Amino acid sequence: MGRTRHDGTEHRPRRRLHIFEHPVAGPLTLDWQALQVAMAPDQTLVVCTPPPGDSDTRTGLDFLTAWSSTLTALMSGGV
């Protein structure tokens, strides 16, 4: 597991793999990492990315991005 240094303190991010069953995009495998915020220890930043080489998840996420953009445009009267 990687380590990061910030302001002289050492952090060990937690990292896990999770499969989400999305009702529209199908299964999405995401590698997520939880990072503690040094200046606000009660807050956690969670970053999700598809694992390298997972083209099915990448395609699903691209689909959701396009779908969300279309819905947003429709709701704002832009389409």
C-alpha positions as CSV (number, residue, x, y, z in Angstrom):
1,M,0.0,0.0,0.0
2,G,1.3,3.4,-0.9
3,R,2.2,6.1,1.6
4,T,1.8,9.8,1.2
5,R,3.5,12.7,3.1
6,H,1.9,16.0,3.7
7,D,3.1,18.7,6.2
8,G,5.5,16.2,7.8
9,T,2.9,13.6,8.7
10,E,2.6,10.2,7.1
11,H,-0.7,8.8,5.8
12,R,-1.6,5.3,4.7
13,P,-4.6,5.5,2.4
14,R,-7.2,2.7,2.7
15,R,-7.9,1.0,-0.7
16,R,-10.5,-1.5,-1.7
17,L,-12.3,-2.9,-4.7
18,H,-16.0,-2.9,-4.9
19,I,-18.5,-4.1,-7.5
20,F,-21.7,-1.9,-7.8
21,E,-24.7,-3.3,-9.6
22,H,-26.0,-0.2,-11.4
23,P,-29.6,-0.6,-12.7
24,V,-28.9,1.1,-16.0
25,A,-25.1,0.7,-16.6
26,G,-24.8,-2.8,-15.2
27,P,-21.9,-4.0,-13.0
28,L,-19.3,-1.4,-12.3
29,T,-16.0,-2.5,-10.7
30,L,-14.4,0.4,-8.9
31,D,-11.2,0.6,-7.0
32,W,-11.8,3.1,-4.2
33,Q,-9.4,4.8,-1.8
34,A,-10.4,6.7,1.4
35,L,-8.1,9.6,2.3
36,Q,-8.2,11.4,5.6
37,V,-8.2,15.2,5.3
38,A,-5.3,16.4,7.5
39,M,-6.8,19.8,8.3
40,A,-10.2,18.2,9.0
41,P,-9.8,14.8,10.6
42,D,-13.5,14.2,10.8
43,Q,-13.7,14.3,7.0
44,T,-12.8,11.6,4.5
45,L,-12.3,12.0,0.8
46,V,-13.3,8.9,-1.2
47,V,-11.9,8.6,-4.7
48,C,-13.3,5.9,-7.1
49,T,-11.6,4.8,-10.3
50,P,-12.0,1.8,-12.6
51,P,-9.1,-0.7,-12.3
52,P,-6.6,-0.5,-15.2
53,G,-7.7,-2.4,-18.2
54,D,-11.4,-2.8,-17.1
55,S,-13.0,-1.7,-20.4
56,D,-16.5,-2.8,-19.3
57,T,-16.5,-0.5,-16.3
58,R,-15.0,2.4,-18.3
59,T,-17.8,1.9,-21.0
60,G,-20.4,1.9,-18.2
61,L,-19.1,5.1,-16.6
62,D,-18.8,6.8,-20.0
63,F,-22.5,5.8,-20.7
64,L,-23.6,7.3,-17.3
65,T,-21.7,10.5,-18.0
66,A,-23.4,11.0,-21.4
67,W,-26.8,10.0,-19.9
68,S,-26.4,12.4,-17.1
69,S,-25.4,15.2,-19.4
70,T,-28.4,14.6,-21.6
71,L,-30.8,14.5,-18.6
72,T,-29.3,17.8,-17.3
73,A,-29.7,19.4,-20.7
74,L,-33.3,18.2,-21.0
75,M,-34.2,19.5,-17.5
76,S,-32.7,22.9,-18.2
77,G,-34.4,23.2,-21.6
78,G,-31.2,23.0,-23.5
79,V,-32.1,20.1,-25.8
